[in-house]
Amino acid sequence: VKGTASRGAETMSSSVAGPDCCGGLGNIDFRQADLCVMTWLLGYMNPWDSSLVAAALTIAFNPLFWNVVARWEQKTRQLSRAFGSPYLACYSLGGVILLLNVLRSHCFTQAMLRQPKMEGLDNPAAFCLGLVLLGVGTLFVLSSFFALGFTGTFLGDYFGILKEARVTTFPFNIVDNPMYWGSTANYLGWAVLHASPTGLLLTAMVALVYVVAVQYEEPFTAEIYRQKASRSHRRS
């Protein structure tokens, strides 16, 4: 009886859900479901559009650039010697990173504007959600900057400009890496405001790149501060 009821339930589920690319709700393969979502999003865009390619390249390049340059500086101190000061070198790298982020945001916006909108997101509720996401993201980004300062935000620890202790005030007491997740929330809000599936896909790429960046940055930064603590212990 249990088997008959189960088969009946499956039949009812299939008839209600109707045919789809994942075989019905009762037989979802989540790897296939992820592929369905990607296929659905790609149906709204031209993946070979030059603006979309430029946006993807800037999203991937920016964290790679600042991590490579910062590690090179930490090992060689070439930038500090070239600028005559670790502070001036850090300010200069920070300026370059800001310009790269402006370029990334410009390419992101242009890619959205050149691709179709999603009707399901083009409504007042989604617009309000986008504004909320932008507000939260901006709050995280600005509060992170004020908590860390310019050198703390722009990799000053790689230049030997170290803080006395780990920052634990807001928003770091809410979430790790709030600068990255605030930036991601901003891009997500911007995409929702524009009802843009292209923006949603690019935001997912931003989040993925940040996740990878954190895996490289956090152990390296922790080692810098471990060495600082070890030197301080030996002196005392």
Phi, psi and omega in degrees: 000319180297320180293321179295317179296322180296316180295324178294320179295320179297317180297317180296318181298317181294320182290326179287314184289327182079167180290139172212179187289346183257002175084018180095156185295330182285346184233036185289124166262112190293333174294320177291325179297318177300319179296322178297317179298315180297317179298319178298316179294318181295339176293344180264003188213161172260105186294346181260007177298137186297325180291324178292318177297317179297318179297315180297320180294317180292324178298317181285325187286318191303305178297326177299315180301307187289333177287318179296313181295317182295319179292321176299317178296318181297327181275328189246335186059028181292319180293318179298319179291320181295321181269352178080002182194136176296328180292314180295322178295318179295318178299320181293315178297319178300319177298318178296318179297318178300316179296320178296323179290326174297317178297317179300315180295322177297314180295322177301312181294316180297322178296320178295316185292335183267002180241160183295155173274163175257119184302324182295339179260353184269071181209164184299323181296316179294323178299316178295321177299318178299319178296320179296315179299318177297320179296314180295316180298315179296321177300314180295316182296310183292318180292326175296316181297316181292328179288323184267333189079174184296311183292325177292326179287318188254054164066030180301331181296333177287341177265006182085009179265091189255147175276158181291326182209162178296136179285126181235005179282174179302137005264009183290342175276357178257315185208146173286148177053052184295335177297316180293314184285332172295318177298318178298317178298323177298314179295320178296315178298319179297320179293318180293320177302325181268004181050045191249112173295329175298317178297321178297317180295318179293325176296319176300323178292319176303312181298317181297315180297320178294321178300316178295316181300318181297323180297331178270323187285315188296313178297324181292315178295320178299323179292323177300314181286331175295318178295322177298314180296323179295318178295320180295322180294319179294322180292326181280000000 
